[in-house]
Amino acid sequence: MPKYLISYRKTEEAGQKPEWTSFTTESEATLESHAVRERVDRRMSVLGEKLWGSGEVGWVGAGRIDDVLYKREEASPEISIIYGLVQE
């Protein structure tokens, strides 16, 4: 079963430096960018986090988990959420 990594830039209060946080899912229903955004919004509401940036979602492709995490670091500042297929 394919596994997807979803990462988003979050803050817990205004003026705080954003940091990436990540989680994985095996649900293919979350592959469209609007579904990824909805899943991140639900997670953030439970954890009391705020999304940093403009809220754009970007697909970074497939690769080993370290490759996907590396691509995350290269994301432009406009992108708040990235997701990719993690190959084992």
C-alpha positions, 0 to 999 in steps of 0.5 A, a space after each residue: 500500500 502506498 504511503 504519502 508524506 504530508 508536511 506543513 509550515 506551522 506556528 503556534 502564535 503570531 510572530 513565531 518563526 515557522 517550522 515544518 511538521 509532518 505526518 504520513 497517510 496511506 489513504 489515496 483519497 487525500 491525493 488532491 491538493 484540496 483534500 490535503 489542505 482539508 486534512 492539514 486544517 483538521 489536524 491543525 485545529 486539533 493541535 491548536 496550530 496555525 498555518 504559516 504562509 499563503 496556504 499553497 499546496 505543492 506536490 514534490 513527487 516520489 522518492 525515499 523519505 529523505 528525498 521527499 524531506 529534502 525537496 520540502 526544504 527547497 519549497 518556495 516561501 509561498 508554499 505552506 503544504 507539501 506532499 509526496 509519495 514515500 517509496 520504501 
